[in-house]
Amino acid sequence: MSGPGLLPSGSLAGLVRVIDAGARTTLQDLGRPGHAHLGIPASGAADIPAATLANRLVGNAEGAPVLETTLRGPELRFDAPVTVAVTGAEVEVTVDGRPAAMHAPFRVRSGSLVRIGQATRGLRSYVAVRGGFDAPLTLGSASHDELTGLGPAPLKPGDRIDLGSHALDAPTVDVAPVAPILSSPVLHVVPGPRDDWFAPDALTTLLGVAYTVSDQVNRIGARLRGPQLQRRTDDELRSEGIARGSIQVPPSGWPILLLADHPTTGGYPVIAVVSEADLPAAAQLRPGDIVRFRLRRPPAAEPRSEDFA
C-alpha cells in the first residue's frame, strides 16, 4: 500500500495520482470530536469554513474528506473527469497549464494535471472533488492528526486516491465571494482561564502590542514572537484540559497559539482563548504575519419589554 487510506500504485480504481505532494498535504474532514478524555484532539480541517465551502461548491456533504495544503500545494493527475474546487489561502490554480478560478467549481477532464501553487496570502488551501476522497475512518474521521499520527499519512508522490461517495445534488453555484485573508489579522480573545498566573500587566501587553508569527508553525500550533509575558509565580501548573485557540505561555514568556491538532491537556498556563469566530483566521497565519489580540465584546443584551413601554 502507498499509505493509509490510499490505493496501491498499481490500482486501476484510483481517481487521483499524486505527482508532487506539495510542502505538506493531508486529508481532512470535520475531525473526530469527543475523544479528548483519551488524549485525542478533534483535529479536522484547520480552517473549517474554507473546507466546507470547497465541498459545497462541488455538491458534496460538508464533512466529505478534502485535501488540506500547506503553503505550497500538490500536482494531481486525474484519471477520470470530475468537478473540483479550491478555497482557503490564495494560490494559483492551473489545469494543464491554464488558469482556473478559486472559490468556484471547475471541470477537469480525464488525464488532466491540476497544479496548486504557492500561497501568496494565508497558509492553507482546500481541494475538494465531487464525491470527496475515499479513505478509511479512524474513530469516525479520515483526518490526519499531526499530534497523534491518527488517520491517513500525508500525501507523497506516487500515491493514488480513490473517489468517495459523498456527492449530493449537482452544484449550481458559479462562484462564492469570500473575504480576503489578512496578513495582519485581529483575533478576539476571552481572558483566562489562568490569566491570574501572570503579572498584572501581562494581559495588557498581549492586548496592546503586535506579535509576529515565527517559522515554528504547524497544525498543532503557532509560536509567536514579541514582548514576553511575565508570570506572577514560578509554580508549576497541574496538567489541565485546553481548547483550540488557547494561548499558552511557556517559561520563555513567548505565547503559543494552539490550533487544530493541539494536545488535549497541558501544563503551561493559558492567558486567553481566541474566539471561535476567529479560529479560521488563526489557521491561516503564516511565518512573518503580524497578529494582534483584542478583547471579545460581550453579546448585545436582549431588549426588555419595559424598553418599549
C-alpha positions as CSV (number, residue, x, y, z in Angstrom):
1,M,0.0,0.0,0.0
2,S,1.2,3.5,-0.7
3,G,-0.1,4.9,2.6
4,P,-3.1,4.6,5.0
5,G,-6.3,5.2,3.1
6,L,-4.5,5.4,-0.3
7,L,-4.7,2.9,-3.1
8,P,-1.7,0.8,-4.2
9,S,0.2,2.4,-7.1
10,G,-0.9,-0.3,-9.4
11,S,-4.7,0.1,-8.7
12,L,-6.9,0.9,-11.7
13,A,-9.6,2.4,-9.3
14,G,-7.6,5.5,-8.4
15,L,-9.2,8.8,-9.2
16,V,-6.1,11.0,-8.5
17,R,-2.4,10.3,-8.9
18,V,-0.1,12.4,-6.8
19,I,2.7,13.7,-9.0
20,D,4.0,16.2,-6.4
21,A,2.7,16.2,-2.9
22,G,3.5,19.8,-2.2
23,A,5.0,21.1,1.0
24,R,2.6,19.1,3.3
25,T,-0.8,17.9,2.0
26,T,-3.1,15.9,4.2
27,L,-6.6,14.5,4.1
28,Q,-9.0,16.4,6.4
29,D,-12.7,16.3,7.2
30,L,-14.6,17.8,10.2
31,G,-12.5,15.8,12.6
32,R,-13.1,13.3,15.5
33,P,-14.5,15.3,18.4
34,G,-15.4,13.6,21.7
35,H,-12.2,11.8,22.4
36,A,-10.3,14.4,24.5
37,H,-10.5,12.2,27.6
38,L,-8.4,9.7,25.7
39,G,-5.8,12.4,24.8
40,I,-7.0,12.6,21.2
41,P,-7.7,16.1,19.7
42,A,-10.7,16.8,17.5
43,S,-8.3,17.5,14.6
44,G,-10.1,18.0,11.3
45,A,-9.7,20.9,8.8
46,A,-7.8,23.9,10.4
47,D,-9.9,26.4,8.5
48,I,-13.4,24.7,8.7
49,P,-15.3,27.4,6.7
50,A,-12.9,27.1,3.8
51,A,-13.1,23.3,3.8
52,T,-16.9,23.2,4.0
53,L,-17.2,25.8,1.3
54,A,-15.0,23.7,-1.1
55,N,-17.4,20.8,-0.5
56,R,-20.5,22.9,-1.1
57,L,-19.0,24.2,-4.4
58,V,-18.7,20.7,-5.8
59,G,-22.0,19.5,-4.4
60,N,-20.7,17.3,-1.5
61,A,-21.8,16.8,2.0
62,E,-19.9,19.4,4.1
63,G,-18.0,16.8,6.0
64,A,-16.6,15.0,2.9
65,P,-12.8,14.5,3.1
66,V,-10.8,17.2,1.3
67,L,-7.1,17.9,0.7
68,E,-5.6,20.5,3.0
69,T,-2.4,22.0,1.6
70,T,0.3,23.9,3.5
71,L,2.0,26.9,1.8
72,R,2.6,25.0,-1.5
73,G,0.1,22.7,-2.9
74,P,0.3,19.4,-4.9
75,E,0.3,18.4,-8.5
76,L,-2.5,15.9,-9.2
77,R,-3.2,13.8,-12.3
78,F,-6.9,12.9,-12.6
79,D,-7.8,9.6,-14.1
80,A,-11.5,10.5,-14.6
81,P,-13.5,13.6,-15.4
82,V,-14.6,15.4,-12.2
83,T,-15.6,18.7,-10.7
84,V,-13.0,20.4,-8.5
85,A,-12.9,23.5,-6.2
86,V,-10.1,25.2,-4.4
87,T,-10.6,27.5,-1.4
88,G,-8.7,29.0,1.5
89,A,-5.2,30.5,1.1
90,E,-4.7,32.4,-2.1
91,V,-2.9,30.2,-4.6
92,E,-2.5,30.0,-8.4
93,V,-4.6,27.0,-9.7
94,T,-3.9,25.7,-13.2
95,V,-5.4,22.8,-15.2
96,D,-3.0,21.6,-17.9
97,G,-1.2,24.9,-17.6
98,R,-4.4,27.1,-17.9
99,P,-5.6,29.2,-15.0
100,A,-8.6,28.1,-13.0
101,A,-10.5,30.3,-10.6
102,M,-10.5,29.8,-6.8
103,H,-13.8,29.7,-4.9
104,A,-15.6,28.4,-7.9
105,P,-16.2,24.9,-9.3
106,F,-14.3,23.9,-12.5
107,R,-14.4,20.8,-14.6
108,V,-11.3,18.6,-15.1
109,R,-11.0,16.1,-17.9
110,S,-9.6,12.6,-17.6
111,G,-5.8,12.8,-17.8
112,S,-5.6,16.4,-16.8
113,L,-2.9,17.8,-14.5
114,V,-4.1,20.1,-11.7
115,R,-1.4,22.2,-10.0
116,I,-1.9,24.1,-6.8
117,G,0.8,26.7,-6.5
118,Q,2.5,28.7,-3.7
119,A,0.2,30.5,-1.3
120,T,0.6,34.3,-1.7
121,R,-1.6,35.1,1.3
122,G,-2.7,32.7,4.0
123,L,-1.2,29.3,4.7
124,R,-3.7,26.5,4.0
125,S,-5.8,25.8,0.9
126,Y,-8.5,23.2,0.4
127,V,-9.1,21.0,-2.6
128,A,-12.5,19.3,-3.0
129,V,-13.6,16.9,-5.7
130,R,-17.2,15.9,-6.4
131,G,-17.8,12.8,-4.4
132,G,-15.0,13.5,-2.0
133,F,-11.9,11.4,-1.4
134,D,-12.2,7.8,-0.2
135,A,-10.2,7.0,2.9
136,P,-10.7,4.6,5.9
137,L,-12.1,6.2,9.1
138,T,-10.3,6.2,12.4
139,L,-12.7,7.0,15.3
140,G,-15.1,8.2,12.7
141,S,-12.8,10.5,10.8
142,A,-10.5,10.5,7.8
143,S,-8.4,13.4,9.1
144,H,-4.7,13.2,9.6
145,D,-3.8,14.2,13.1
146,E,-0.3,15.6,13.3
147,L,-0.1,15.2,17.1
148,T,-1.1,11.5,17.4
149,G,-0.4,10.3,13.9
150,L,-4.0,9.0,13.5
151,G,-5.6,9.0,10.1
152,P,-4.1,8.7,6.6
153,A,-0.5,9.7,6.3
154,P,0.4,13.0,4.5
155,L,0.5,12.6,0.7
156,K,3.6,11.6,-1.1
157,P,4.5,11.3,-4.8
158,G,3.1,8.1,-6.4
159,D,0.0,7.9,-4.1
160,R,-3.4,7.3,-5.7
161,I,-6.6,8.4,-4.0
162,D,-10.0,6.9,-4.9
163,L,-13.2,8.8,-5.3
164,G,-15.7,8.8,-2.5
165,S,-19.5,8.7,-2.3
166,H,-20.3,12.0,-0.6
167,A,-21.9,13.7,-3.6
168,L,-25.3,15.3,-3.1
169,D,-27.2,17.3,-5.6
170,A,-25.2,18.7,-8.6
171,P,-23.6,22.1,-7.7
172,T,-25.4,25.2,-9.0
173,V,-23.1,27.9,-7.7
174,D,-20.7,29.6,-10.2
175,V,-18.5,31.4,-7.7
176,A,-18.6,32.1,-4.0
177,P,-17.4,35.6,-2.8
178,V,-15.2,35.3,0.2
179,A,-13.5,37.9,2.4
180,P,-9.7,38.3,1.7
181,I,-7.3,36.6,4.0
182,L,-5.4,39.2,6.1
183,S,-1.7,39.1,6.7
184,S,-2.2,41.2,9.9
185,P,-5.5,39.9,11.4
186,V,-7.0,41.0,14.7
187,L,-8.1,38.0,16.8
188,H,-10.6,38.5,19.6
189,V,-10.0,36.7,22.9
190,V,-11.6,35.8,26.2
191,P,-9.2,36.2,29.1
192,G,-8.2,33.2,31.2
193,P,-8.7,30.6,32.5
194,R,-5.2,31.2,34.0
195,D,-4.7,35.0,33.5
196,D,-4.3,35.2,37.3
197,W,-1.0,33.4,36.9
198,F,0.6,36.3,35.1
199,A,2.0,39.7,36.2
200,P,-0.7,42.4,36.3
201,D,0.5,44.0,33.0
202,A,0.8,40.7,31.0
203,L,-2.7,40.7,29.6
204,T,-2.4,44.4,28.9
205,T,0.8,43.6,26.9
206,L,-0.9,40.8,25.0
207,L,-3.8,43.1,24.0
208,G,-1.7,46.2,23.3
209,V,1.1,45.1,21.0
210,A,1.6,43.2,17.8
211,Y,3.1,39.7,17.7
212,T,5.0,38.2,14.8
213,V,4.3,34.6,13.7
214,S,7.6,32.6,13.9
215,D,8.7,29.9,11.5
216,Q,7.5,27.3,14.0
217,V,4.0,26.8,12.7
218,N,2.1,23.5,12.1
219,R,-1.3,22.1,12.7
220,I,-0.6,21.8,16.4
221,G,0.1,25.5,17.0
222,A,2.0,28.7,16.1
223,R,4.8,30.1,18.2
224,L,4.6,33.9,18.4
225,R,7.5,36.4,18.8
226,G,7.1,39.8,20.6
227,P,7.1,41.1,24.2
228,Q,7.4,38.3,26.7
229,L,4.5,37.7,29.1
230,Q,5.8,37.5,32.6
231,R,4.3,35.2,35.2
232,R,3.4,36.2,38.7
233,T,4.5,32.8,40.0
234,D,7.1,30.2,39.2
235,D,4.9,27.4,40.5
236,E,4.1,24.5,38.2
237,L,0.6,24.2,36.9
238,R,-1.0,20.8,37.1
239,S,-1.9,19.5,33.7
240,E,-5.5,20.5,32.7
241,G,-7.7,20.5,29.6
242,I,-7.1,23.0,26.9
243,A,-9.1,24.1,23.9
244,R,-8.4,25.0,20.3
245,G,-7.5,28.7,20.2
246,S,-5.8,28.6,23.7
247,I,-2.8,31.0,24.1
248,Q,-0.4,29.0,26.2
249,V,2.7,30.7,27.7
250,P,5.7,28.5,28.4
251,P,8.6,29.7,30.7
252,S,10.2,31.6,27.8
253,G,7.3,34.1,28.0
254,W,6.5,33.9,24.3
255,P,3.0,32.7,23.6
256,I,1.9,29.7,21.6
257,L,-1.4,29.8,19.8
258,L,-2.9,26.3,19.7
259,L,-4.6,25.1,16.6
260,A,-6.5,22.0,15.3
261,D,-4.1,19.2,16.4
262,H,-3.3,20.7,19.8
263,P,-2.8,18.4,22.8
264,T,-5.9,17.9,24.9
265,T,-4.1,18.7,28.2
266,G,-1.2,20.9,29.1
267,G,0.8,22.3,32.0
268,Y,1.6,25.8,30.7
269,P,-0.9,28.4,31.9
270,V,-3.4,29.8,29.3
271,I,-3.7,33.5,29.4
272,A,-6.5,33.8,27.0
273,V,-8.5,31.9,24.3
274,V,-9.3,33.0,20.8
275,S,-13.0,33.3,20.0
276,E,-14.4,30.5,17.8
277,A,-15.3,33.0,15.1
278,D,-11.7,34.0,14.7
279,L,-10.2,30.4,14.6
280,P,-10.3,30.3,10.7
281,A,-8.1,33.4,10.6
282,A,-5.8,31.9,13.1
283,A,-5.5,28.8,11.0
284,Q,-4.3,30.9,8.0
285,L,-1.4,32.6,9.9
286,R,1.9,32.0,8.2
287,P,5.5,32.8,9.2
288,G,6.1,36.5,9.2
289,D,2.5,37.5,9.6
290,I,1.6,40.1,12.2
291,V,-1.3,39.3,14.7
292,R,-3.0,41.5,17.2
293,F,-5.3,40.4,20.0
294,R,-8.3,42.3,21.3
295,L,-10.9,41.5,24.0
296,R,-14.1,40.0,22.6
297,R,-17.0,42.3,23.2
298,P,-19.9,40.7,25.1
299,P,-23.0,40.0,23.0
300,A,-25.6,42.7,23.0
301,A,-28.2,42.4,25.7
302,E,-31.6,41.2,24.7
303,P,-34.2,44.1,24.7
304,R,-36.5,44.1,27.7
305,S,-40.2,44.6,27.4
306,E,-40.0,47.7,29.6
307,D,-37.7,49.3,27.0
308,F,-40.7,49.5,24.7
309,A,-43.2,50.7,27.4
